[in-house]
Amino acid sequence: MRRWAIISLLFLNYSVKSQTVINLDTLNLPTQTENIYNKALFGDSLVSSFCIVIKNEVKLHKHEHHSEHVFVIDGEGQMSLENKLFTIKKGDLIFIPKNSIHSVKTTSKQPLKVMSIQAPIFDGKDRIIIK
């Protein structure tokens, strides 16, 4: 029994650390999406990652319990972050600390495609819309 428990723990450790690869260039905006397409990529109890495609905008909001890194894969936009307005474009990396009010509007002809990495894991419960 003890041997089985050790083997199970080793397998679990290997499966959590095993590498999975996704080519973000192959994730496209579905035709039925009006504004935002969000594709969960990877995650565990400590972190989650998403590919997000934005046709128009992400409205002003904040996250109470997690910080976020946003990497721009394609397109351009105007980001608002804590009363600062700036242009974001392909190759930019933006850090959004927890409780920071932020939004983005797409300014390019093609949708804005970003990778969002959020820690701790994002489950959608701490997004607070700012009106």
C-alpha positions, -999 to 999 in steps of 0.1 A, spaced: 0 0 0 28 24 9 46 17 -24 14 25 -43 10 58 -25 46 68 -33 42 58 -70 9 78 -71 26 109 -57 55 107 -81 30 104 -110 10 133 -98 42 154 -94 52 145 -130 18 152 -145 16 187 -129 51 196 -141 48 181 -176 50 206 -204 21 213 -226 25 236 -257 -1 257 -274 6 279 -305 -12 311 -298 -12 321 -335 -37 293 -341 -63 306 -316 -86 328 -337 -117 349 -329 -149 328 -336 -173 345 -360 -201 344 -334 -182 365 -308 -194 401 -306 -166 416 -285 -144 393 -264 -132 357 -268 -115 342 -238 -97 308 -240 -83 292 -208 -48 279 -215 -32 265 -183 -35 268 -146 -32 253 -111 -40 266 -77 -13 293 -80 -17 307 -115 -39 307 -146 -34 318 -181 -57 328 -209 -56 339 -245 -80 368 -249 -91 383 -282 -108 417 -280 -127 432 -310 -138 464 -292 -130 469 -255 -127 455 -220 -146 478 -197 -131 495 -166 -127 470 -138 -103 457 -111 -94 424 -94 -94 423 -57 -73 392 -51 -49 387 -80 -23 405 -101 -21 402 -139 5 402 -166 -8 410 -201 14 402 -232 2 417 -265 4 391 -292 -13 410 -320 -31 443 -326 -30 477 -309 -51 494 -282 -54 522 -257 -50 510 -221 -62 528 -190 -43 517 -159 -48 537 -127 -56 570 -144 -28 566 -170 -37 562 -206 -11 547 -230 -9 528 -263 -2 490 -262 10 471 -292 24 437 -303 53 427 -281 43 448 -251 41 434 -216 20 451 -190 19 444 -153 -14 451 -135 -12 449 -97 -42 437 -77 -68 463 -70 -56 484 -100 -85 499 -121 -79 491 -158 -95 488 -192 -85 486 -229 -100 496 -262 -88 481 -295 -76 507 -320 -63 485 -348 -83 471 -376 -76 436 -364 -87 425 -329 -63 429 -300 -50 394 -290 -33 391 -256 -21 365 -232 -32 371 -196 -13 354 -168 -30 359 -134 -18 349 -100 -32 334 -78 -56 314 -100 -84 335 -116 -119 320 -112 -139 351 -122 -152 359 -88 -130 389 -80 -137 410 -111 -153 442 -100 -168 464 -128 -163 501 -123 -191 523 -135 
